[in-house]
Amino acid sequence: MKGQRVQKDLHTPKGDLMVEGPIPPEEMRRLVLDEGLTSFRPPKRQHGALMTVAEMPLGRVVAAHDGRTIVGYVAFHPPDEIERWSQASISEILEMGALEVSPAWRGCGVASALLEVSFADDFFEDYIVISTEFYWHWDLKGTGLSIWEYQDVLKRLLGRAGMREMSTDEPDVVCHPANMLMVRVGSRVHPEALLEFERLRHRGRGRTV
């Protein structure tokens, strides 16, 4: 179930954008990625990755575009089978796998609009949404921010979407103090799912935040 498609017009000093999603695969095929979207892969390869997400039954891509070129996107999908978060007896966990805005469009409210449109859909109230934020994906050079300033910006941005930092002993997160596990718990998530998620975060040590 993909949920309800949500759209928002975004007027910026650099031009008007449509922020919408989830975008179906047939529409994703007609769009191209801005050349500045290189944080995870070269644009053409990242477009292929987003196509894969859009084709998943629970995959969702929300994008900001001008009718042809995507200048920002956020993708949601079930955790990869090799990750700790997939090793659960529940199906209520989704991962925010990527959030990226082209450098030419930063400072225009694109990232905030992407998250606003994403979570305006009631679909997410049935899920625990996680985002593992790793500093090595952050564009410190392009933004001119220190690692701690960038972390603070991310924490505030995701916080406005209802996500909060939670502790974990997951090795990739704890390998550097700037890394974060950000979590949004939907209003209809069952207590049993929350208990299982707690076990996953701390491998059954019974620790809470």
ZIKA-V108464 format. One record per residue. D_FIRST is the distance of its C-alpha to the first C-alpha in whole Angstrom. Layout:
# ZIKA-V108464
((D_FIRST) (D_FIRST))
This chain:
# ZIKA-V108464
((0) (4) (6) (9) (12) (15) (18) (21) (25) (27) (31) (32) (36) (35) (33) (30) (27) (23) (21) (17) (13) (11) (13) (12) (15) (17) (18) (18) (21) (23) (23) (25) (26) (29) (32) (32) (28) (30) (29) (27) (28) (30) (28) (27) (26) (24) (22) (22) (20) (18) (17) (16) (14) (12) (12) (10) (7) (7) (9) (10) (14) (15) (19) (22) (24) (27) (25) (26) (27) (24) (26) (24) (20) (18) (16) (13) (12) (13) (17) (19) (20) (24) (23) (24) (21) (19) (22) (20) (20) (17) (13) (13) (14) (13) (16) (17) (19) (21) (22) (25) (27) (30) (33) (34) (31) (32) (33) (31) (29) (26) (25) (25) (23) (20) (19) (20) (17) (15) (15) (16) (12) (12) (8) (11) (13) (11) (12) (16) (16) (19) (21) (24) (27) (29) (32) (33) (30) (32) (34) (37) (39) (38) (37) (40) (39) (40) (38) (38) (38) (34) (33) (34) (32) (29) (29) (30) (27) (24) (26) (26) (22) (22) (23) (26) (28) (28) (30) (29) (32) (29) (32) (31) (30) (34) (36) (36) (37) (35) (31) (29) (26) (24) (21) (19) (18) (16) (18) (16) (16) (18) (22) (22) (19) (22) (24) (23) (22) (26) (27) (25) (27) (30) (30) (31) (34) (33) (33) (31) (31))
